[in-house]
Each structure stands twice: as structure tokens, then as C-alpha cells.
Amino acid sequence: MPRFAQLVMGPAGSGKSTYCSTLVQHAETIGRSVQVVNLDPAAEHFHYPVMADIRELIQVDDVMEDDSLRFGPNGGLVFCMEYFANNFDWLEECLGHVDDDYILFDCPGQIELYTHLPVMKQLVEKLQQWEFRVCGVFLVDSQFMVETFKFISGVLAALSAMTSLEIPQVNIMTKMDLLSHKAKKEIEKYLDPDMYSMMEDNALGLRSKKFKKLTKAICGLIDDYSMVRFLPFDRTDEEGMNIVLQHIDFSIQYGEDLEFKEPRETEEEPSNANYDDFFQDKVDD
């Protein structure tokens, strides 16, 4: 049987660990088993149990304190992830070989991991070799996406991860529960945006014709191909979390292998007259 994985990605502070913690609690509520693997070697604490923690393999602090390496925080994290890529057997041993696993991979927030470094792409390929169906879940802080040009920046970051990893991806606006009622109303236009309208509304803010043309081209690319859409994530809204989980499950075909019961055959097919009368009454109303 296949196994299932979410790669939880996004900038630092976008709410990745909170998302994982909330989803684990929500899964317990609906009777599902979801486990978490921490892949951030710089993580300090998180509010969920982990089945594997990269810090048992390597930590950023240890790398930075090594006098022979002399790395700063970003260089140290990249070194850790490249070391991790050379030791995927450690992860394979931690994951085991249990069928029907559903695992959240809490990833680091450094954007270079999803743009020009091959580590995350190598991880995806390795998970697929281990019979995982993988979905990328890209998080962006809703409090950041309140202006058009910030929104475009967030869209491009999500698009970069999508094209780099080449896997199904669900994009999520987090921390919706922290927004005021007015801010929630304003941000609705960014969930399923009309990029051309947004561009026209903000055209006066662009002084340079060259950058105005570039921004218009970017908006056109996103809008014409429907490449990026966002789902809202409010950790206090059980129904909203169900919708997010359903989108992700659909993208990795979770549940399609579950057994279902065939309807019992009857000797005589029921008449459709009652159904016809019912719908006719609805039309008449």
C-alpha cells in the first residue's frame, strides 16, 4: 500500500510548526493517525511529538561552533541539509516500513532550499522511491499578504517551490485567526485573486514603466494559467481545517484504496416515479 506525506514549507515565521501541531490535534479528533518528522536542524521547540528529529543527526549550533567550518546561521543550515541529503538512510530507518503512513515533514524556512539547492528535490525523489505520495504544502502568513505587491512576492515564492519540486502543491494562508474581522474581509480577494484587476488598482504606485510592464507580465502569467491559489487556515475553525485536509488528501489520492461496501442488489429496481415527482415539485415551487 502507498504511504502519504506532506512537505510543510514556507518562510520563517509563516506558522509551519503550528500548522503541524494543529493538524495532529485535528487528526486525533476525527480519528486519523498523523505523525510528524522535524527536518529543521535549527528548531528550538515544538508542540507535537515527533517520530524522527533531524537534530538527532545534526544540529546547526554544532556546525556553527565548529572552528574548522566557520559557518553563520544560513550557511550552517545549508551544510546541515546537505549532510542530511548524504544520509537519507538515517531517515529511512526512522520511518520504517509501515503501510498507510501519513507523515508531515516540518521543513526549514530558508527559501534557497526551494530555489537553487537540490536537497528538497532529492528528498522528494527519495520519498517517492519509498512509495510515498508527496504533496507540497506552502504556507504564507496572512498578515503579510495584505498589500498587492507583498502578495505577488508571496505568490512567486510559492511558485518557485512548485516548479522546483514538481509535485502537487496546496498553498495556504495561515494565522487567519489572528486577523480582525475587517482584515479578513479585505484578504478574501487574495484567496482567489483576479491578478489583472489587482494590477490596475495599484498601477499608480509604480513610477517606472519598465517595472510596471514586468509586474503586469508576472500577474498575467499567474492569472492566465491559474497557477497559484490560496486556502485560508484558521486553527480555531474545524470545518476550515477539514477543507484544507480534503484538498491535500485529494491531491495525493489519500483514501482511494480504502475498502468500501457494494450496495445490495434487489430483485426489483425501485421506481423513479417518486424521484421525478420530488424534483417536479421543486421546479413548480
N, C-alpha and C positions, 0 to 999 in steps of 0.2 A: 504493500500500500504506500501511496505517496506520503510525504511529510510536508509541512507548511511553515513558511517563515515570512515575517515582516522585517524589513530593514528600516528601522526608525531613524530618519535622517533629519537634518535641519541645522540652521546656525546655532551657535552657542546661545543659551538662554531662551530658545524657542519652546521649551517645555517637553523635551524628549523623555526624560526620566519620569516626569509627572504623567505623561501620556501612558507610559508603560505601566506605572503603578495603578492608574485609574482603570486601564483595560484589564489588568489582572483581577482587580476587585469586581469589575463588571462581569467578567467571565465566570467568576465564582457564583455571582448572583444568578446567572442564567444556566448554571450547571455545566460549564465548559472548562476544560483544563488548558491553561495558557501558561507557558514558562518564559523566563527572561534570561538572556545572556548579555552581560555587560561587556562591550567592546571598547569602552573609553578608558585608556590607561591613566588618564588624569582625573577620573571621577573621585570624589571625596566621600560622598554618602548617597544612598538612595533608599527609598521606602518600599522596597519589594525584595522578596527572596530571589536569589539567582541560582540557576543550575550550573553556570560557569562564569568566571570573572577573569578577564584578561590580566588583571593586576596580579593574579597568581603566577602568570607567565612573565610579565614585565611591567614596570611602572615608570611613569615619566620622571618622577622625583629621583629615582635611582640613576636614570640616564643623565639627568642634568647635573647630578653630583659626581659623575664620573669625570675625573680630570683629563682623561685621555680623549674624551669626546667633545667636551665644552659646548654642549648644545643649550640653546634657550628653550622656552616653553614650546614654541611651534616646531622647531627643529627636533626637539626631543620627542614630541608626539609622532611626527612623521617617522622617526627612527623606530619607535615602538611598533607602529603599524607595519612597517616593512619587515621588522623582526617577526611579527605575528604572521605575515604572509609566508615567511620561510618555515613556519612551524604550525601549519594547518593540522598536522597530525594531532597536536595537543587538543585542538577544538573538536576534531572527530572523536577522540577518546572521551571528551567531556559530554558530547551529545549522545553517544551510544548509538544503538540501532533499534530504538523503539518505534514501531509503526504508528502512524497517525499523530505524530508530534505536532504541536502548534507553538512556535517559538518566536518571541520578539527579540530582535538584536538591537540593543541600545547603542547606537554608533556615536563616534566623536563628532564635534560640530565644525571642525576645520573644513572650509569649503574646498581647499585644494585636493582633498581626498576624493572629491566627486567631479573634478575638472580635468586635471592633467596627470594625477598619480594613478597607477594601475591597481592599487591594493584592493579597493572595494569591488572593482570589476573581477579581480581574481577570486575574491571571496564568493561572489555570486556564482561564478563558474564552478567553484568547488562545491558549494551547496547544491547546485543542480546535479553534479555528479553523484552526490549523496542522496539523490531522489527527493530533494526539496523543491516545492513550487514556491517561488520567491516573489514577493510584492514589495516595491519601494513605497514607504510612507514618508512623505516630505512635509515637515512642519514649519510653519511660519507664524510668528507672534502677531495676532490680530491687532494688537496695539501699535505695531509698526506699520501696518498696511492701511493707514488712514489717509494717506495722500497718494495721488495718482502716480507720481514718479517713484515713490517708495514701493508702491505696489508693483510697478514694472520691474524694479530691481529684484523684488521677491520672486516674481514670475520667471525671470531669467535664471535665478539660482535654482529654482525647481526644474526648469527646462534643461539646465546643464546636467543635473543629476540624472534626469530621464534619458537624455541622449547618450550619456557616458555609460550607464549600466545596462541599458537595453532590456528592461524588464517592465512589467505593468507597474504603474505608479499612481497612487492616490495622494493628492495634495490637500493639506488640512490647515485651516486657520485655528490656532489654539488660543486658549485663555479668553474665550468668548464670555465666560462667566465673570471676568473682571471688567468688562465694558459696561458703561452706563446704558440705559435704555435708548437714549438719543444716539450714542455711538454705534449701538447695534443696528439701528435703522440706517445709519449712514454707510455702514460697512457692507450691507446687503448687496449693494451694487457691485462690489468686488468679488462676490462669490461666483457669479456667472456673468462676467463683465462684457459690455459692448465696448471693445477697445477703441473703435473709431470715435464713438461719442465722447469717451473719456479724453481722447486726444484733442478733440475740438474744444472741449470745456477748458482745457489747460494750455491751449496753444499760445495764449497771450503771455504766458510765463516764460516762453522760450524766446530769447532775443536773437540767437544765432539761427539763420536759415538752414545752415548745414546740419546742426543738431536737431532742428525741427524736422528736417527730412529724414534723418536717421531714426528718430523716435517714431515717426509715422510708419516707417518701414517695419520696425520691430513690432509695433502694435498691429499692423496688417498681417504679419506672419502669424502672430499668436491668434488673431481673430479668424483669419481665413481658414486655418487648419484646425481650429478648436483644440489647440494643443494643451492648454492648461486651464483647469477649473479647480475651485477650492470647495471643500466641505467645512462647515463650522463644527468646532469641537468644544462643547461646554461640559465640563466634568460633573456638573450638577444635574445634567439632563440625560436620564436613562434612555429615553426614546432617541435622542440625537446620537448617543453613542451606539445604539443598535443600528442606526442608519449608516454610520461610518463603518462599522464592522461588516455590515452586509455588502457594502461596496468593495471592501477589501476581500472578503470571502469569495465574492463573485469573480474577482479578477484572478484569483488563484484556484478557482473551482473547488473551494472547500465544501465538503458535504455531498458532492456528486456521487461518491462511492458508497454512501450510506444506504443500507438496505431499506426498501420500502415495500409495503404490502399491496398486492394487486387487489383491486376491487372484486368482490364476489360476483360471479356470473349468476344471473337469474334466468329462470326458464322463459320468461316473457319480458320483452323490453318495455319499460314504462312508457306510457303515452306522453307525448309532448304537448297535449292539448292544454294542460294546466299551465305549463310554462308560457305557451303562446298567449293564453288569456291574461296571465300576470303582466307580461310586457305590453299587451294591448291596452290594459287598464292604465299602465304608466304613461303610455302615449296619449291616451284620452285625457288624463289629468293635466 
